[in-house]
Amino acid sequence: MIDLDGVVALYRTHAADLSAVVARQRAFREATPSMTPQLDDVEAEVTYLLLRDARPAHVMELGTFHGWSTTWILQALRDNGSGHLHSFDRIDNVRRTVPRELAQDRWTFVHGDVRERLADVPRAAGYLFVDAAHTASFARWFLAELFPLVPAGIPVSVHDVHHGRRVLPFTEGAVLLRWMREHGVDGFTASRRRAPGVFARLAAVREELGLTGARGTTRNPMLWFTMPEPATSARS
């Protein structure tokens, strides 16, 4: 289970490496005028930490835009010394922004609509990152078609779920949260508005460790959970 105590422990375990990555990501953002970062500071850092802990052989990223999340994931795989990222997007801006030395032989970019590229989905993914079309219809698609291809027990992150105290109806987040309730899946978020206590504790830990963030942003709408067993992750 992904929870606050576990995340705090990961911050302490990987503090030095994370600090170095934050500095590199800040420099990368400042040196890349076309970059429009999507992840806020805490959700980017937690993604990195969960990847360091899980040490996946394969990661699937759904949605890249300019490569901010892509580079955070690749930083974790580099620091792990192993792992390969499979990224999917209909636009290929990321090909021009991800540093070559970071991509090396640890990154595969699949250009196209993932709904038409399921054959390219890694069946042994050890981490799933979703930040694509934030619509109810797309959520219904990935719950029905993508999730059954993903192994149970791995960390999953879905971006742009918890922007406010409540999730709006008829959105990707609403569909996903209903599926989670129906399947008994607990989630974790560091959203400043949805989970202010979690955000405050992580902010205190980050201050103690001297982490100032690569962007200075505080919304953090990401939702994390652990993929349930196949028997309970049946198609919705």
DAFEN-V798174 format. One record per pair of residues at least 12 apart in sequence whose C-alpha atoms are under 10 Angstrom apart, sorted by the first residue. I is the first residue (numbers start at 1). GAP is how many residues later the second one is. D is the distance in Angstrom with one decimal. If there is no record, write none. Layout:
i;gap;d
I;GAP;D
I;GAP;D
This chain:
i;gap;d
1;152;8.9
1;153;9.7
1;154;8.6
1;184;9.5
1;185;7.9
1;186;8.5
1;187;8.9
1;223;9.6
1;224;7.2
1;225;6.3
1;226;9.7
2;48;8.7
2;153;7.9
2;154;9.8
2;184;8.5
2;185;7.4
2;186;6.3
2;187;9.4
2;222;7.2
2;223;6.3
2;224;7.1
3;183;9.3
3;184;8.2
3;185;6.1
3;186;8.7
3;195;9.7
3;221;9.2
3;222;9.1
4;184;7.7
4;185;8.8
4;186;8.7
4;194;6.9
4;195;9.6
4;197;8.6
4;198;8.3
5;193;9.8
5;196;9.9
5;197;9.9
6;44;9.5
7;38;10.0
7;39;7.1
7;40;10.0
7;42;7.7
7;43;7.9
7;46;9.9
7;181;9.9
7;195;8.5
8;38;9.4
8;41;9.8
8;193;8.5
8;194;6.9
8;197;7.2
8;198;9.2
9;40;9.8
9;196;9.8
10;36;8.5
10;38;9.8
10;39;6.1
10;40;7.7
10;42;8.6
10;43;7.6
11;34;8.6
11;35;8.1
11;37;9.9
11;38;7.0
11;39;9.8
11;191;8.8
11;194;7.8
11;195;7.8
11;198;8.4
11;200;9.9
12;193;8.3
12;194;9.2
12;196;9.8
12;197;7.8
13;36;9.1
13;40;9.7
14;34;9.6
14;35;7.2
14;38;8.2
14;39;9.3
15;34;9.4
15;191;9.0
15;194;6.8
15;195;9.0
15;196;8.4
16;193;8.8
16;194;9.9
16;195;9.7
17;32;9.7
17;58;9.8
17;59;9.3
17;62;7.8
18;27;7.4
18;28;9.8
18;30;7.9
18;31;7.9
18;34;10.0
18;57;9.5
18;58;9.0
18;61;9.6
18;193;8.3
18;195;9.9
19;26;9.6
19;187;9.9
19;190;8.6
19;191;8.0
19;192;6.2
19;193;8.6
19;194;8.6
19;195;9.6
20;191;9.7
21;24;9.0
21;27;9.1
21;50;10.0
21;51;8.1
21;54;7.0
21;55;8.6
21;58;9.3
21;192;9.8
21;193;8.8
22;19;8.9
22;22;9.4
22;23;8.1
22;50;9.1
22;53;9.9
22;189;7.9
22;190;8.1
22;191;6.1
22;192;5.2
22;193;9.0
23;188;9.5
23;189;9.3
23;190;8.2
23;191;6.7
24;48;9.8
24;51;9.2
24;190;8.3
25;43;8.4
25;46;7.9
25;47;7.6
25;50;9.0
25;188;9.1
25;189;6.0
25;190;8.8
26;187;7.9
26;188;4.5
26;189;6.8
26;190;9.9
27;187;8.3
28;40;9.2
28;43;9.2
28;69;9.3
28;70;9.2
28;71;8.7
28;186;9.4
29;39;8.2
29;68;9.9
29;185;8.1
29;186;8.4
30;184;9.7
30;185;9.7
32;34;9.7
32;65;7.3
32;66;9.8
33;64;9.8
34;32;7.6
34;59;9.2
34;62;9.7
34;63;8.2
35;30;8.9
35;31;5.7
35;32;7.7
35;33;7.5
35;58;9.5
35;59;9.4
35;62;7.7
36;29;8.1
36;30;6.4
36;31;8.5
36;32;7.6
37;28;8.6
37;29;7.3
37;30;7.7
37;31;5.3
37;32;7.8
37;177;9.9
37;178;8.3
38;26;9.1
38;27;8.2
38;28;8.6
38;29;8.8
38;30;6.6
38;31;7.2
38;93;9.0
38;121;9.1
38;122;9.4
38;182;9.8
39;29;7.1
39;30;6.5
39;33;9.5
39;92;9.6
39;120;8.1
39;121;9.2
39;176;9.0
39;178;8.7
39;179;9.8
39;180;9.1
39;181;7.2
39;182;8.7
39;183;8.3
40;28;9.9
40;29;9.8
40;151;9.8
40;173;8.6
40;174;8.5
40;175;6.9
40;176;7.7
40;177;5.3
40;178;6.1
40;179;6.4
40;180;5.3
40;181;8.3
40;182;9.0
41;170;9.8
41;171;8.6
41;172;5.3
41;173;6.2
41;174;6.1
41;175;6.5
41;176;5.9
41;177;6.6
41;178;8.5
41;179;7.2
42;147;9.9
42;148;7.2
42;149;8.9
42;150;9.9
42;157;8.4
42;160;8.0
42;161;8.4
42;164;9.0
42;170;10.0
42;171;7.6
42;172;9.5
42;173;9.9
42;174;9.5
42;175;8.4
42;176;7.3
42;177;8.6
42;178;6.3
42;179;9.7
42;180;9.4
43;26;9.8
43;114;9.5
43;116;8.9
43;146;8.4
43;147;7.1
43;148;8.5
43;175;9.1
43;176;8.9
43;177;5.4
43;178;7.7
43;179;6.2
43;180;8.8
43;181;9.6
44;24;8.9
44;25;7.1
44;28;6.8
44;29;8.7
44;169;9.2
44;170;9.0
44;176;8.5
44;178;9.1
45;27;8.1
45;28;9.8
45;31;9.9
45;166;9.9
45;168;8.3
45;169;9.3
46;143;9.9
46;144;9.0
46;156;10.0
46;176;9.7
46;178;9.6
47;22;8.8
47;25;7.8
47;26;7.4
47;29;8.7
47;80;9.8
47;82;8.9
47;108;9.5
47;109;9.6
47;110;8.0
47;175;9.5
47;177;9.1
48;21;9.5
48;23;9.9
48;24;6.3
48;25;6.2
48;26;8.9
48;27;7.6
48;28;5.4
48;29;8.8
48;31;9.8
49;24;9.7
49;27;7.6
50;23;10.0
50;26;8.9
50;77;8.9
50;105;7.7
50;106;9.8
50;174;9.9
51;21;9.8
51;22;7.4
51;23;9.7
51;24;9.6
51;25;6.1
51;26;7.4
51;28;9.8
51;29;8.4
51;32;9.7
51;75;8.9
51;76;7.4
51;104;8.6
52;21;9.5
52;23;9.6
52;24;5.8
52;25;7.4
52;26;9.6
52;27;7.6
52;28;6.1
52;29;9.9
53;23;9.5
53;27;8.9
54;26;9.6
54;72;7.4
54;73;7.9
54;100;8.0
54;101;7.9
55;21;8.6
55;22;7.6
55;24;9.8
55;25;6.5
55;26;9.0
55;27;7.6
55;28;7.2
55;71;7.8
55;72;8.9
56;21;8.2
56;24;9.0
56;26;8.0
56;27;5.9
56;28;8.1
56;29;9.4
56;68;9.1
56;69;7.2
56;70;4.5
56;71;6.4
56;98;8.8
56;99;9.8
57;20;8.8
57;23;10.0
57;25;6.7
57;26;4.2
57;27;6.1
57;28;8.6
57;67;7.9
57;68;7.1
57;69;6.3
57;70;8.8
58;19;9.4
58;24;9.1
58;25;5.5
58;26;4.9
58;27;5.9
58;28;7.3
58;48;9.3
58;49;9.8
58;64;7.1
58;65;8.9
58;66;6.6
58;67;4.7
58;68;5.5
58;69;7.1
58;70;9.1
59;14;8.4
59;15;9.6
59;18;9.2
59;24;7.4
59;25;6.2
59;26;4.7
59;27;6.0
59;28;8.3
59;48;9.5
59;62;9.8
59;63;7.9
59;65;8.6
59;66;5.2
59;67;5.7
59;68;4.9
59;69;6.0
59;70;7.7
60;13;9.9
60;24;8.7
60;25;6.0
60;26;4.9
60;27;5.9
60;28;7.9
60;48;9.7
60;61;7.4
60;62;7.1
60;63;9.6
60;64;9.6
60;65;6.3
60;66;8.1
60;67;6.4
60;68;5.0
60;69;6.1
60;70;8.3
60;90;9.5
60;96;9.7
61;12;8.8
61;24;7.2
61;25;6.1
61;26;4.6
61;27;6.2
61;28;8.8
61;48;9.4
61;60;9.8
61;64;10.0
61;66;8.5
61;67;6.2
61;68;4.7
61;69;6.1
61;70;7.8
61;71;9.3
61;96;9.6
62;24;8.5
62;25;6.0
62;26;5.0
62;27;6.5
62;28;9.9
62;48;9.8
62;51;9.8
62;52;7.8
62;66;8.0
62;67;6.0
62;68;4.8
62;69;5.8
62;70;6.0
62;71;9.4
62;96;9.5
63;24;7.1
63;25;5.9
63;26;5.1
63;27;8.1
63;28;8.9
63;31;9.9
63;50;9.9
63;51;9.4
63;66;8.3
63;67;6.6
63;68;5.0
63;69;4.6
63;70;8.1
63;96;10.0
64;23;6.9
64;24;7.0
64;25;6.1
64;26;9.0
64;27;8.2
64;28;8.2
64;29;8.2
64;30;6.5
64;31;9.7
64;45;9.3
64;65;10.0
64;66;9.4
64;67;7.5
64;68;7.9
65;23;9.9
65;24;7.5
65;25;9.0
65;26;7.0
65;27;7.5
65;28;6.3
65;29;6.2
65;30;9.9
65;32;9.9
65;66;9.2
65;67;8.8
66;25;9.1
66;26;8.2
66;27;5.4
66;28;4.7
66;29;8.3
66;30;8.3
66;31;6.5
66;32;8.2
67;20;9.8
67;25;9.5
67;26;7.7
67;27;4.9
67;28;8.3
67;29;9.0
67;30;6.5
67;31;6.2
67;32;9.7
68;26;8.7
68;29;8.9
68;30;8.4
69;60;9.0
69;62;9.1
70;15;8.3
70;16;9.5
70;17;7.7
70;24;8.1
70;27;9.9
70;28;7.6
70;33;9.3
70;37;9.2
70;59;9.8
71;23;9.5
71;26;9.2
71;27;6.5
71;28;8.2
71;31;7.5
71;32;8.3
73;12;7.6
73;34;10.0
73;56;9.4
74;24;9.3
74;28;6.5
74;29;6.9
74;30;9.8
74;32;7.5
74;33;7.7
75;27;7.2
75;28;9.2
77;25;9.4
77;26;9.9
77;29;7.8
77;30;9.8
78;24;7.5
78;25;9.1
78;26;9.8
78;28;8.2
81;25;10.0
82;24;8.0
83;22;9.7
83;23;6.5
83;24;8.9
83;42;10.0
83;43;9.3
84;19;9.4
84;21;7.8
84;22;4.5
84;23;5.7
84;24;7.6
84;41;9.4
85;18;8.9
85;20;9.5
85;21;6.1
85;22;4.8
85;23;6.2
85;24;8.2
85;37;9.5
85;40;9.2
85;42;9.5
86;20;8.7
86;21;6.1
86;22;4.9
86;23;5.9
86;24;7.2
86;34;8.7
86;35;7.8
86;36;7.5
86;39;9.1
86;42;9.8
87;20;7.6
87;21;6.2
87;22;4.8
87;23;5.9
87;24;8.4
87;27;9.7
87;33;10.0
87;34;9.3
87;42;9.3
88;20;8.7
88;21;6.1
88;22;4.8
88;23;6.1
88;24;6.9
88;25;7.5
88;26;6.3
88;29;8.7
88;32;9.2
88;33;8.9
88;42;9.8
88;44;9.2
89;20;8.0
89;21;6.7
89;22;5.5
89;23;5.7
89;24;6.4
89;25;7.1
89;42;9.8
89;43;7.9
90;20;8.5
90;21;5.6
90;22;4.3
90;23;5.3
90;24;8.0
90;42;9.6
91;19;9.8
91;20;6.8
91;21;7.3
91;22;9.1
92;17;8.4
92;18;8.8
92;19;6.5
92;20;8.8
94;15;8.6
95;14;7.9
95;16;9.8
114;18;9.8
114;28;9.6
114;32;9.2
115;23;9.3
115;26;8.1
115;27;8.5
115;30;8.4
115;31;8.6
118;27;8.5
118;28;7.7
118;31;9.0
121;25;8.4
121;28;8.0
121;29;8.9
122;27;8.3
122;28;8.2
123;25;9.8
123;26;6.1
123;27;6.3
123;28;7.4
124;25;8.6
124;26;7.1
124;27;6.6
125;24;8.9
125;25;6.4
125;26;6.8
125;27;9.9
125;29;8.0
125;30;9.8
126;24;8.3
126;25;7.4
126;26;9.2
126;27;8.6
126;28;5.5
126;29;7.3
126;30;9.0
127;23;8.7
127;24;9.1
127;26;9.4
127;27;5.6
127;28;5.2
127;29;6.0
127;30;8.3
127;99;9.4
127;100;9.4
128;19;9.3
128;22;7.9
128;23;9.7
128;26;7.6
128;27;6.6
128;28;4.8
128;29;6.4
128;30;8.5
128;96;9.9
128;98;9.8
128;99;9.2
129;26;8.6
129;27;5.9
129;28;4.9
129;29;6.2
129;30;8.1
129;95;9.2
130;12;9.4
130;26;7.8
130;27;6.1
130;28;4.7
130;29;6.3
130;30;9.6
130;92;9.6
130;93;9.9
131;26;8.4
131;27;6.0
131;28;5.2
131;29;7.5
131;30;9.9
131;91;9.3
132;26;9.0
132;27;8.3
132;28;9.5
133;39;8.3
134;24;9.6
134;25;8.6
134;26;7.5
134;27;8.6
134;37;6.9
134;38;5.2
134;39;7.8
135;35;7.7
135;36;5.2
135;37;4.7
135;38;8.2
135;39;9.5
135;40;8.9
136;33;9.0
136;34;5.8
136;35;4.6
136;36;4.3
136;37;7.6
136;38;7.5
136;39;6.0
136;40;8.5
137;33;8.9
137;34;8.3
137;35;7.5
137;38;8.7
138;33;9.4
138;34;7.1
138;37;9.5
139;32;8.2
139;33;5.1
139;34;7.9
139;35;9.0
139;36;6.4
139;37;6.6
139;40;9.9
140;32;8.0
140;35;6.9
140;36;8.0
140;39;9.3
140;95;9.2
140;96;7.5
141;94;9.6
141;95;9.3
142;34;9.6
142;93;9.6
143;32;9.0
143;33;7.8
143;36;8.1
143;90;8.5
143;91;8.7
143;92;6.6
143;93;6.7
144;89;9.1
144;90;7.7
144;91;4.7
144;92;5.9
145;90;7.7
145;91;9.7
146;89;9.7
147;80;8.2
147;81;9.7
147;83;9.3
147;86;7.6
147;87;8.7
147;88;8.3
148;79;9.8
148;81;9.8
148;82;7.2
148;85;7.0
148;86;7.1
148;87;7.4
149;81;9.6
150;77;7.8
150;78;9.8
150;80;9.2
150;83;10.0
151;76;7.3
151;77;8.5
151;78;8.0
151;79;8.0
152;74;7.6
152;75;5.0
152;76;5.2
152;77;4.9
152;78;6.5
152;79;9.7
152;80;9.8
152;81;8.7
153;72;9.3
153;73;5.6
153;74;5.1
153;75;6.1
153;76;7.0
153;77;9.8
154;71;8.5
154;72;5.5
154;73;5.5
154;74;8.4
154;75;10.0
155;69;7.0
155;70;5.9
155;71;4.7
155;72;6.4
155;73;9.8
156;31;9.6
156;67;8.2
156;68;5.5
156;69;5.4
156;70;5.9
156;71;6.5
157;30;9.5
157;31;9.3
157;32;9.6
157;65;6.7
157;66;5.6
157;67;4.4
157;68;6.6
157;69;8.8
157;70;9.9
158;14;9.4
158;15;8.6
158;18;9.0
158;63;8.8
158;64;5.8
158;65;5.3
158;66;6.5
158;67;8.8
159;13;9.8
159;14;8.9
159;61;8.5
159;62;6.2
159;63;4.3
159;64;6.3
159;65;8.7
160;12;8.7
160;13;7.6
160;31;9.7
160;59;9.6
160;60;8.1
160;61;4.9
160;62;5.6
160;63;7.8
161;12;4.8
161;13;8.1
161;15;8.7
161;16;8.9
161;28;9.2
161;30;9.1
161;33;9.8
161;59;9.3
161;60;5.5
161;61;6.0
161;62;6.3
161;63;9.9
162;12;9.9
162;27;7.7
162;28;8.9
162;29;6.1
162;30;8.8
162;31;7.6
162;32;6.1
162;33;8.9
162;57;8.7
162;58;7.8
162;59;4.3
162;60;6.5
162;61;7.1
163;28;7.0
163;29;8.3
163;30;6.8
163;31;7.2
163;56;6.9
163;57;7.6
163;58;5.1
163;59;8.6
164;27;8.1
164;28;8.4
164;29;5.3
164;30;5.8
164;31;9.4
164;55;9.1
164;57;8.2
165;26;8.9
165;27;9.0
165;28;5.4
165;29;4.4
165;30;7.9
165;31;9.5
166;27;8.9
166;28;7.1
167;27;9.1
173;50;9.1
175;61;9.9
176;47;9.9
177;46;9.7
178;58;10.0
179;54;8.8
179;56;9.5
179;57;7.3
180;45;9.0
180;47;9.8
180;48;9.4
180;53;9.2
182;50;8.9
182;51;9.5
182;54;9.4
183;45;7.9
183;46;9.7
183;48;9.6
183;49;5.8
183;50;6.8
183;51;8.8
183;53;9.9
184;44;8.5
184;48;8.3
184;49;9.8
185;40;7.1
185;41;7.5
185;42;8.0
185;43;7.0
185;47;9.4
185;48;9.6
186;38;8.7
186;39;6.3
186;40;7.9
186;41;9.9
186;42;9.8
187;36;6.5
187;37;5.5
187;38;4.6
187;39;7.8
188;34;8.5
188;35;5.8
188;36;5.1
188;37;6.3
188;38;9.6
189;31;7.8
189;32;7.1
189;33;6.0
189;34;4.9
189;35;6.4
189;36;9.0
190;12;8.0
190;13;9.8
190;28;9.3
190;29;8.4
190;30;6.0
190;31;7.1
190;32;7.2
190;33;8.0
190;34;9.4
191;27;8.0
191;28;5.8
191;29;4.6
191;30;4.9
191;31;6.9
191;32;8.4
192;26;6.6
192;27;5.5
192;28;6.6
192;29;7.8
193;25;9.6
193;26;7.3
193;27;8.8
193;28;8.5
194;25;9.5
194;26;9.5
194;27;8.2
195;25;9.9
195;26;9.7
199;19;8.7
199;20;9.3
199;21;8.7
203;15;9.5
